[in-house]
Amino acid sequence: MAGGLPARGTLCCDRPHRPSACCRRADDAPITAQLRATSATDRSLLADVVEANLAESESFIRKAIGWALRDFSASDPDRVRAFVRKHGQELSPLSRREALRELR
């Protein structure tokens, strides 16, 4: 872990499609690991973990997706808007609402 961010290939990022709900709840850690990283956010890692969890029905994961996108929107609002447009049908209403909260 460099600079407080999980490195690619670490256990938390290796298995984004874990079947167990308990393990899935723990997976919100890689989604929110870059909160407040602003311009240092690993955009590709953020997109990978969010996209891997788009179909998740667990509310904690949905909320974490929204928080991560909303936080990233402070440094790159256009990229977050584009992500929400691209994945609009896949994002839960909760994730979408949280992601766009500061962009209105």
TAHU-V138073 format. One record per backbone hydrogen bond with DSSP energy under -0.5 kcal/mol. NH is the residue of the N-H (numbers start at 1). CO is the residue of the C=O. E is the energy in kcal/mol with one decimal. If there is no record, write none. Layout:
NH/CO/E, NH/CO/E
//
This chain:
2/5/-1.0, 3/1/-0.5, 5/2/-1.6, 10/7/-1.7, 13/10/-1.5, 14/10/-1.4, 15/11/-0.9, 18/15/-0.9, 24/20/-2.8, 25/21/-2.4, 26/22/-1.3, 27/23/-0.9, 27/24/-0.8, 28/25/-1.3, 29/26/-1.6, 31/27/-0.8, 32/28/-2.4, 33/29/-1.1, 35/32/-1.8, 37/34/-2.4, 40/37/-2.7, 41/38/-1.8, 43/41/-1.4, 46/42/-2.6, 47/43/-2.5, 48/44/-2.5, 49/45/-2.6, 50/46/-2.4, 51/47/-2.9, 52/48/-2.0, 53/49/-0.7, 53/50/-1.1, 54/51/-1.0, 56/53/-1.6, 62/58/-2.2, 63/59/-2.7, 64/60/-2.2, 65/61/-2.4, 66/62/-1.9, 67/63/-2.7, 68/64/-2.6, 69/65/-2.3, 70/66/-2.7, 71/67/-2.9, 72/68/-2.2, 73/69/-1.7, 74/70/-0.6, 74/71/-1.2, 75/72/-1.4, 76/72/-2.1, 80/76/-1.7, 81/77/-2.6, 82/78/-2.3, 83/79/-2.3, 84/80/-2.7, 85/81/-2.4, 86/82/-2.6, 87/83/-2.5, 88/85/-0.8, 90/87/-0.8, 91/87/-2.5, 96/92/-2.7, 97/93/-2.7, 98/94/-2.4, 99/95/-2.6, 100/96/-2.0, 101/97/-0.7, 101/98/-0.6, 103/100/-1.5, 104/100/-0.6
//
